[in-house]
């Protein structure tokens, strides 16, 4: 089993009804994951922004993303 720890940039929109910017920000942050998981419209991911932080592999404990790309991903 390989476990990837990664980050990327996503683009989407969220609609929040609120009476102030502070309330809107709070609602946005608390509802973000719920909206993401339940929405039929999935956010667009910028594949150029994908960065593998590290990978846990069966044969080696953890490999940082640069080592994964350069050395380990082609090892079977």
C-alpha positions in Angstrom: 0.0 0.0 0.0 1.2 3.5 -0.9 0.0 6.5 1.1 0.3 9.9 -0.6 0.4 13.1 1.4 -0.2 15.9 -1.1 -1.6 19.4 -1.6 -3.1 21.1 -4.7 -5.0 24.2 -5.6 -8.7 23.8 -6.2 -11.1 26.3 -7.8 -14.8 26.4 -6.8 -17.5 28.7 -5.4 -19.6 28.7 -2.3 -22.7 30.7 -1.6 -23.3 31.8 2.0 -26.2 33.9 3.4 -25.0 36.1 6.2 -25.5 39.5 7.7 -21.8 40.4 8.0 -18.5 39.6 6.6 -17.4 38.0 9.8 -20.4 35.7 9.9 -20.0 34.9 6.2 -16.4 33.9 6.7 -17.2 31.7 9.7 -20.1 30.0 7.9 -17.9 29.5 4.8 -15.1 27.9 6.8 -17.4 25.5 8.7 -19.5 24.5 5.7 -16.7 24.2 3.2 -16.1 20.4 3.6 -19.8 19.6 3.9 -20.4 21.5 0.7 -17.5 19.9 -1.1 -18.6 16.4 -0.1 -22.3 16.8 -1.0 -22.1 19.0 -4.1 -22.8 17.6 -7.5 -20.5 20.2 -8.9 -17.0 19.2 -8.0 -14.3 21.8 -7.8 -11.7 22.1 -10.5 -8.2 21.1 -9.6 -5.1 22.8 -11.0 -3.0 19.7 -11.8 0.1 22.0 -12.3 -0.2 22.9 -8.6 -0.1 19.2 -7.4 2.7 18.7 -5.0 3.5 15.4 -3.3 4.8 16.1 0.1 5.8 12.6 0.9 4.8 8.9 0.3 4.7 6.0 2.7 5.7 2.9 0.8 5.7 -0.8 1.6 9.5 -1.1 1.3 10.7 2.2 2.8 9.2 4.2 5.6 8.6 7.6 4.1 10.0 9.2 1.0 9.8 13.0 0.4 8.1 14.1 -2.8 11.2 15.0 -4.7 12.8 11.6 -4.0 9.6 9.9 -5.0 9.5 11.6 -8.4 13.2 11.2 -9.1 14.0 7.7 -7.8 11.2 5.6 -6.3 8.0 5.8 -8.3 9.5 3.6 -11.1 10.7 0.9 -8.7 8.4 -2.1 -8.7 
